[in-house]
Amino acid sequence: MNEHTDPQIITQNGKPAFAVIPWAEYQELLRNQASPDEADIWFPNEVVKANVRGDSLIKAWREYFKLTQAELAEKAGMKQSALARLESSEGTPRKSTLAKIAEALEISVDQLIN
């Protein structure tokens, strides 16, 4: 089938709900689909600005969510002093620590990695 076939539009309640397209076009869409990469990680402008001026991403996100160090440390199950060291870039957090902080902030670990 080399001829172009217009998509079939299926409506519900008078509004378009589904589009049926030829199989070859569907396969082409799948092949050309962008794969997830770092560009798919979302950062609010405030977090980017804070990181650019030198704050760690942990601190930038904490301030974005308007949490104190004590509040975030409690949510993440760690000591406030440990969180302060991580925010000041004195320590290199383990993946398990980043996972706890990310879970507490309800973001992905990728959003805490430079």
Buried (B, 14 or more C-beta within 10 A) or exposed (E): EEEEEEEEEEEEEEEEEEEEEBEEEEEEEEEEEEEEEEEEEEBEEEBEEBBEEEBBBBBBBBBBBEBEBEBBBBBBEBEBEBBBEBBEEEEEBEEEBBBBBBBBBEBBBEBBEE
